[in-house]
């Protein structure tokens, strides 16, 4: 079976996590980055999860799983060490048409969580369709070495430039030429070396002359998109 990859937008939607161990902790951290409102059900918690609860980042229910906790959930993760419980959670979630991932139980999932490389707004997802998480992890580590922090800065830069260039009233062909020349230039190498002078020179050969390139570059490093 082939799977259809998507990126989910949470915007405060609720993710239910059942379990309080290290796996649940990793799921919580990833979901918090995406703006999810998290409800966690578990009697036992890692120290990091306890700290997040004390900070008011999580809604916690220190008891056994009950179906009522599925109410208003957008996505569910069953991350307990009890396979039968994970299976029951999965059945209940699927009856409600919810997205459910039961950790290490592919048959109880209707979606898989890929291994991820994140560099700011650059997101690279690697999946083996649940067949070999170890291979996905290996590929992720290779990609982490290939795609460094310069890509985060570059996308900050492109976000700023896109607004600036589109406001210039240039033709669609000219806009396209500028964007493609920037992507094909050596700007990423300059950003990786924090070489603002070289970056300014490269962009100066491509961008309209009236643009404040030094300011744009500085904002890119400061994440002022």
Secondary structure, 3 states (H helix, E strand, C coil): CCCCCCCCCCCCCEEEEECCCHHHHHHHHHHHHCCCEEEEECCCCCHHHHHHHHCCCEEEECCCCCHHHHCCEEEEEECCCCHHHHHHHHHHHHHCCCEEEECCCHHHCCCCCCEEEEECCEEEEECCCCCCHHHHHHHHHHHHHHCCCHHHHHHHHHHHHHHHHHCCCCCHHHHHHHHHHHHHCCHHHHHHCCCHHHHHHHHHCCCCCCCCHHHHHHHHHCCCC
